[in-house]
Amino acid sequence: MSCLFSPIKLREETLANRIVMSPMCQYMAKEDGFATGWHLVHLASRAVGGVGLVLVEATAVEPRGRISDGDLGLWSDNHIKPLERIVKAVHDLGGKIGIQLAHAGRKSESRAGIPVAPSPIPFDEGYRTPHELSEGEIQEIQERFAEAAQRALRAGFDVIEVHAAHGYLISEFLSPAANKRTDRYGGSTENRARFLRETINAVRSVWPKERPLFVRISASDYTLDCMTLEETLRLLGCLKSEAVDVWDISSGGIVPTGLQPVAIGAYPGYQIPYASRIKRELGLITMAVGLISSPELAEYTLQAGNADLIALGRELLRNPYWPLSAASALGEEIPWPKPYERAK
Ligand SMILES: Cc1cc2nc3c(=O)[nH]c(=O)nc-3n(C[C@H](O)[C@H](O)[C@H](O)COP(=O)(O)O)c2cc1C
């Protein structure tokens, strides 16, 4: 049997295969962050296509934490119902579904309020200067993450992913490129990891022990002295915690595109080496993502022990049924949805 189509058990949840749809903002939420029919069709289609785990886009834990006003939110009980409908649809199709909980920090372009950040430094010329969070405000945001996690549980999600990548709020705390604080949330690696550690603990305290928790990080900022892979390894060393089941390894987003001192070589599988080093050196379960389109590359990544799960983004936008054709390319017999069997 191929690795790609072998099941994986994470806590009490079993995913039918190793293929995950990477979280992708659709900019199709109703005003105030409500899920729409678009989200239902978009997410359920990938379950029809045989994806082992579908991840819902970055979903804001408070209004000013949205990247754009078209993003989903989970800051009120009213957001639960439309998401519950999507969860039910995916479950009825035999799939599993998770939600990425997020706060955009200084990269928020929402009109909901002044963006917030570890330090009052705008992301780029076109962005607003963020408000520097006090320790009390940090704790309030962590409570918002925990409340959103409780709502995700009520909606029936199987997995939560905490978004700590791409230069959004948690990533801003992790990276010295955005975090210039001199209190216990800035400076040393351990201090910069504190916001993430406390957020993980806050989410875990309300998320059942039977359900997996994923965390997405940027393994590199493409800088020479901020979040290099070596620094990420140190940081994960401080964070290494029983609470997190899967580390979803992405990169970039803290420094505006084109201004990174280190070139991003975006070739097929370019982020896999990060997932691989983190898995090998720290013994963590990792998910690889980034320009993985061919079944052979996905299978090789797993067989070589470079990652445990494979997330696909744009390839699944191009082809929601990618797992069905990938199975055939790898010589696997997987069940097709009954109404589609004549196309097999
Ligand atoms: C339209 C679009 C929206 C995205 N939104 C998110 C998001 O909400 N959260 C996130 O962590 N990454 C987001 N990403 C990044 C993807 O999850 C993925 O990491 C990236 O596209 C690389 O994978 P790919 O080459 O398979 O597309 C987005 C990417 C795209 C193309």
Ligand as a Chemical Component Dictionary entry (heavy atoms), coordinates in Angstrom:
data_LIG
# 
_chem_comp.id                   LIG 
_chem_comp.type                 NON-POLYMER 
_chem_comp.pdbx_formal_charge   0 
_chem_comp.three_letter_code    LIG 
# 
loop_
_chem_comp_atom.comp_id 
_chem_comp_atom.atom_id 
_chem_comp_atom.alt_atom_id 
_chem_comp_atom.type_symbol 
_chem_comp_atom.charge 
_chem_comp_atom.model_Cartn_x 
_chem_comp_atom.model_Cartn_y 
_chem_comp_atom.model_Cartn_z 
_chem_comp_atom.pdbx_ordinal 
LIG C1  C1  C 0 -6.090 31.565 -2.214 1  
LIG C2  C2  C 0 -5.156 31.206 -1.075 2  
LIG C3  C3  C 0 -5.539 31.475 0.227  3  
LIG C4  C4  C 0 -4.710 31.117 1.292  4  
LIG N1  N1  N 0 -5.146 31.293 2.587  5  
LIG C5  C5  C 0 -4.441 30.765 3.613  6  
LIG C6  C6  C 0 -4.991 30.709 4.920  7  
LIG O1  O1  O 0 -6.146 31.067 5.158  8  
LIG N2  N2  N 0 -4.207 30.195 5.903  9  
LIG C7  C7  C 0 -2.941 29.711 5.670  10 
LIG O2  O2  O 0 -2.274 29.270 6.599  11 
LIG N3  N3  N 0 -2.431 29.710 4.421  12 
LIG C8  C8  C 0 -3.156 30.184 3.398  13 
LIG N4  N4  N 0 -2.679 30.081 2.114  14 
LIG C9  C9  C 0 -1.445 29.322 1.882  15 
LIG C10 C10 C 0 -1.797 27.857 1.544  16 
LIG O3  O3  O 0 -2.435 27.225 2.627  17 
LIG C11 C11 C 0 -0.542 27.036 1.177  18 
LIG O4  O4  O 0 0.293  26.969 2.298  19 
LIG C12 C12 C 0 0.209  27.673 0.004  20 
LIG O5  O5  O 0 -0.670 28.024 -1.047 21 
LIG C13 C13 C 0 1.281  26.728 -0.525 22 
LIG O6  O6  O 0 0.728  25.511 -0.915 23 
LIG P1  P1  P 0 0.364  25.193 -2.478 24 
LIG O7  O7  O 0 1.624  25.434 -3.273 25 
LIG O8  O8  O 0 -0.041 23.739 -2.457 26 
LIG O9  O9  O 0 -0.719 26.113 -2.883 27 
LIG C14 C14 C 0 -3.459 30.490 1.041  28 
LIG C15 C15 C 0 -3.073 30.253 -0.283 29 
LIG C16 C16 C 0 -3.916 30.577 -1.329 30 
LIG C17 C17 C 0 -3.490 30.237 -2.733 31 
# 
loop_
_chem_comp_bond.comp_id 
_chem_comp_bond.atom_id_1 
_chem_comp_bond.atom_id_2 
_chem_comp_bond.value_order 
_chem_comp_bond.pdbx_ordinal 
LIG C1  C2  SING 1  
LIG C2  C3  SING 2  
LIG C2  C16 DOUB 3  
LIG C3  C4  DOUB 4  
LIG C4  N1  SING 5  
LIG C4  C14 SING 6  
LIG N1  C5  DOUB 7  
LIG C5  C6  SING 8  
LIG C5  C8  SING 9  
LIG C6  O1  DOUB 10 
LIG C6  N2  SING 11 
LIG N2  C7  SING 12 
LIG C7  O2  DOUB 13 
LIG C7  N3  SING 14 
LIG N3  C8  DOUB 15 
LIG C8  N4  SING 16 
LIG N4  C9  SING 17 
LIG N4  C14 SING 18 
LIG C9  C10 SING 19 
LIG C10 O3  SING 20 
LIG C10 C11 SING 21 
LIG C11 O4  SING 22 
LIG C11 C12 SING 23 
LIG C12 O5  SING 24 
LIG C12 C13 SING 25 
LIG C13 O6  SING 26 
LIG O6  P1  SING 27 
LIG P1  O7  DOUB 28 
LIG P1  O8  SING 29 
LIG P1  O9  SING 30 
LIG C14 C15 DOUB 31 
LIG C15 C16 SING 32 
LIG C16 C17 SING 33 
# 
